[in-house]
Amino acid sequence: MKKFFKWIVLALLAVLFVGTLVFLYRKSQAAPVVYQVEAPAKMTIVKKTVATGKVIPRREIEVKSQVSGVVDKLYVTAGQTVKKGAVIARISLRPNMLNVNQAQAQLLSARTSLQKQAADLERYKKLREQRLISDLDFNQHATDYKLQQEAVQAAEDTLLLLRTGQTRNASNVSNMIPATIDGTVLDVPFKEGSFILETSTFQAGTTIATLADMNDMIFEGLVDESEVGKLRTGMELVLNIGALEGKPFKATLEYISPKGVTDQGAIKFTIRAAVTLDQELFLRSNYSANADIVLDKREDVLGINEKNLIIEDKKTFVEVETAPQRFEKREIQTGLSDGINIEVVSGIAAEDKIKKR
């Protein structure tokens, strides 16, 4: 039995040996590897960086109320165009009763003083007619009477202002909220019936509406600190807006922030660029956009695909075909790269063919 098992093992080893020889023979007879080649070409190489951001109006204004109360009437809606001075809303006043009571008390006091001054003036008129007082004394009492009349009018205006938001002689009404610029209404955050607070030295007050000039738009975005040193004001940007695919806008760089901010662990700098508007396309506020910024450009230069390079010991090589499927490694000098193609300054000519890698 052992002898029979021994012969089986020897047979298997023989089969394995013969199979290996057959495999190696067939492999040696396989077709040789054919390397593809390509020639350098004349091209334009553009190095650019991308800034992410949004398109916003240059001027965006929040219109606030000068009085507290309830929104009685809204005259505009979001998206509507308004002119400066046009009434946006009317506020129904809810005055502070303590202030109203004080104003009423001041008015009553002023009227009482006026009655006394009127009675005194009549008495001084009779005394002057009897030549018992001089004209100078009478004129002084007449002036006091006129001043008291002005005090009564001021007290009446104060009370009227607290109750209605306007005075008798005022051309502007404080409870009628006007637009402060020509522009488009972006937002009306509160509805009719909402309570609002006035603007004062202690608080900003409630925003009645947000206005913006949609004919003057800018791009505001962030650029990485590794690229910001290459930027200059006046550079041209190409804006690609997500909501308007295939419709790029041109912009001119006009501001580079002197201070960086931390964004997702990296230091970035804010840039702003004036957008050239298209009459056929309407840009909405806060559209997200990417800006392509051209940092450097080479036109009509010899270039190759960057993946065909061989980097060794800080030197750059390519494999140049010297005969069919025969190559030699040759050092070259490179220039500008756009991440895909790279400029070849010297080392190869346009008629050379290099191995594709």
DADAPE-V289532 format. One record per residue. RES is the residue in three letters. PSI is psi in degrees with one decimal (NA if undefined). NEAR is the number of other C-alpha atoms within 10 Angstrom. Layout:
# DADAPE-V289532
RES PSI NEAR
RES PSI NEAR
This chain:
# DADAPE-V289532
MET -43.6 5
LYS -37.0 6
LYS -39.1 7
PHE -43.1 8
PHE -38.2 10
LYS -41.9 10
TRP -34.1 11
ILE -43.9 11
VAL -43.1 10
LEU -37.9 11
ALA -42.2 12
LEU -41.3 11
LEU -38.9 12
ALA -43.1 12
VAL -42.1 10
LEU -39.8 12
PHE -45.5 11
VAL -39.0 11
GLY -38.9 12
THR -42.3 11
LEU -40.0 11
VAL -42.8 12
PHE -44.5 10
LEU -35.5 10
TYR -45.5 11
ARG -37.0 9
LYS -39.0 10
SER -23.5 10
GLN -1.1 8
ALA 160.0 8
ALA 140.3 7
PRO 155.3 7
VAL 131.3 7
VAL 118.9 8
TYR 137.1 13
GLN 148.5 11
VAL 160.5 16
GLU 154.1 16
ALA 147.3 18
PRO 152.5 19
ALA 154.6 17
LYS 132.1 13
MET 169.0 16
THR 125.1 16
ILE 125.1 23
VAL 124.6 19
LYS 125.5 15
LYS 163.0 18
THR 162.5 18
VAL 130.1 18
ALA 131.4 24
THR 140.8 18
GLY -145.3 22
LYS 162.4 21
VAL 125.6 24
ILE 159.4 22
PRO 146.1 22
ARG -38.9 17
ARG 116.8 15
GLU 117.4 18
ILE 136.0 19
GLU 119.2 16
VAL 123.7 20
LYS 162.3 21
SER 146.8 25
GLN -3.9 19
VAL 155.7 24
SER 149.9 21
GLY -154.5 20
VAL 138.4 19
VAL 109.4 20
ASP -38.5 16
LYS 133.2 15
LEU 131.6 19
TYR -1.4 10
VAL 161.9 17
THR 161.2 14
ALA 134.3 14
GLY -11.8 13
GLN 143.6 12
THR 133.6 16
VAL 158.5 19
LYS 154.8 13
LYS 131.1 11
GLY -15.7 12
ALA 141.2 16
VAL 126.9 16
ILE -42.1 21
ALA 158.0 21
ARG 133.1 21
ILE 129.1 26
SER 116.7 20
LEU 144.5 21
ARG 80.5 16
PRO 156.1 16
ASN 121.5 11
MET -28.7 11
LEU -42.5 9
ASN -37.6 13
VAL -44.2 17
ASN -40.4 12
GLN -40.8 12
ALA -39.0 19
GLN -40.6 17
ALA -40.4 14
GLN -38.7 19
LEU -42.4 21
LEU -42.3 15
SER -41.2 14
ALA -39.5 21
ARG -38.4 19
THR -43.2 14
SER -36.0 17
LEU -40.8 21
GLN -41.0 14
LYS -43.4 13
GLN -36.8 20
ALA -43.1 19
ALA -41.1 12
ASP -39.6 14
LEU -38.6 20
GLU -39.5 11
ARG -40.7 12
TYR -27.5 21
LYS -44.5 18
LYS -39.2 12
LEU -36.8 14
ARG -39.3 15
GLU -32.3 11
GLN 3.8 9
ARG 34.1 10
LEU -19.9 11
ILE 158.1 14
SER 164.1 12
ASP -32.6 14
LEU -43.3 10
ASP -41.7 11
PHE -42.8 17
ASN -34.5 14
GLN -43.0 11
HIS -35.1 18
ALA -39.2 19
THR -42.1 12
ASP -37.7 16
TYR -43.3 21
LYS -38.0 14
LEU -36.6 14
GLN -33.4 21
GLN -41.7 19
GLU -36.1 14
ALA -40.4 19
VAL -44.2 21
GLN -39.8 16
ALA -40.1 16
ALA -38.6 21
GLU -42.5 20
ASP -37.9 20
THR -44.9 20
LEU -40.1 23
LEU -37.7 17
LEU -39.6 19
LEU -33.1 19
ARG -38.7 17
THR -14.9 16
GLY 8.1 23
GLN 163.6 19
THR 170.0 19
ARG -34.6 11
ASN 0.8 7
ALA 137.0 9
SER -27.8 8
ASN 145.3 12
VAL 125.0 15
SER -21.1 19
ASN 2.2 23
MET 112.7 19
ILE 115.7 24
PRO 158.8 21
ALA 137.9 22
THR -13.2 18
ILE 163.1 18
ASP 134.0 16
GLY -163.0 22
THR 139.5 20
VAL 113.5 23
LEU -36.2 22
ASP 141.8 18
VAL 91.7 19
PRO -23.9 12
PHE 148.1 15
LYS 170.5 13
GLU 133.7 13
GLY -9.3 14
SER 143.8 12
PHE 136.7 17
ILE 158.1 22
LEU 148.7 17
GLU 159.1 16
THR 133.1 16
SER -176.9 11
THR -12.5 6
PHE -13.9 7
GLN 154.4 9
ALA -25.3 12
GLY 169.8 18
THR 136.2 20
THR 122.9 19
ILE -43.3 21
ALA 155.9 24
THR 124.5 19
LEU 150.4 27
ALA 149.5 23
ASP 102.6 19
MET 0.5 23
ASN -0.2 17
ASP 91.2 14
MET 150.1 22
ILE 155.6 24
PHE 131.1 28
GLU 121.7 25
GLY -176.0 22
LEU 138.8 24
VAL 140.1 23
ASP 148.7 18
GLU -24.2 14
SER -17.4 9
GLU -18.0 16
VAL -28.2 19
GLY -15.3 9
LYS -3.5 11
LEU 148.1 17
ARG 143.8 13
THR 142.6 13
GLY -11.6 13
MET 149.5 14
GLU 136.3 19
LEU 150.3 24
VAL 117.3 18
LEU 128.5 27
ASN 110.7 19
ILE 127.3 20
GLY -37.6 14
ALA -13.9 12
LEU 64.6 14
GLU 138.3 8
GLY 7.6 9
LYS 76.7 12
PRO 150.5 17
PHE 147.5 17
LYS 148.7 17
ALA 156.7 24
THR 123.4 19
LEU 126.7 21
GLU -7.1 15
TYR 134.6 16
ILE 121.1 20
SER 136.8 14
PRO -7.6 8
LYS 133.0 9
GLY 161.6 17
VAL 155.9 15
THR 122.6 9
ASP 110.5 11
GLN 42.2 7
GLY -2.9 7
ALA 150.6 10
ILE 125.3 15
LYS 159.2 22
PHE 140.4 20
THR 136.5 20
ILE 155.1 22
ARG 142.3 22
ALA 139.5 25
ALA 127.4 22
VAL 134.3 23
THR 114.4 15
LEU 154.2 17
ASP 127.9 12
GLN -24.0 8
GLU -14.8 6
LEU 133.9 10
PHE 122.2 11
LEU 125.2 20
ARG 152.2 14
SER 137.3 16
ASN 20.4 13
TYR 131.5 15
SER 144.6 19
ALA 154.1 22
ASN 135.8 22
ALA 121.8 28
ASP 121.1 19
ILE 119.7 23
VAL 115.4 17
LEU -36.0 16
ASP 157.2 14
LYS 136.3 13
ARG 125.2 15
GLU 140.1 11
ASP 51.8 11
VAL 160.1 18
LEU 128.1 24
GLY 158.9 23
ILE 167.6 22
ASN 132.3 18
GLU -22.8 16
LYS -11.9 12
ASN -0.5 17
LEU 151.7 21
ILE 121.0 17
ILE 118.4 11
GLU 128.2 9
ASP 44.4 5
LYS 18.3 7
LYS 156.5 12
THR 130.7 15
PHE 160.2 19
VAL 159.6 22
GLU 114.8 20
VAL 135.1 22
GLU 122.3 17
THR -24.9 12
ALA 166.9 8
PRO 118.1 8
GLN 23.7 13
ARG 131.0 11
PHE 150.9 16
GLU 144.9 14
LYS 127.7 14
ARG 135.1 14
GLU 140.1 19
ILE 161.5 16
GLN 128.6 13
THR 162.7 20
GLY -124.0 14
LEU 141.7 18
SER 143.3 21
ASP 11.0 16
GLY -18.4 13
ILE -53.4 10
ASN 153.8 19
ILE 142.7 23
GLU 136.1 26
VAL 114.4 20
VAL -43.3 15
SER 164.0 12
GLY -32.3 12
ILE 161.6 19
ALA 170.7 13
ALA -28.6 11
GLU -9.8 10
ASP 154.6 13
LYS 134.6 19
ILE 154.6 25
LYS 134.0 20
LYS 138.1 16
ARG NA 14
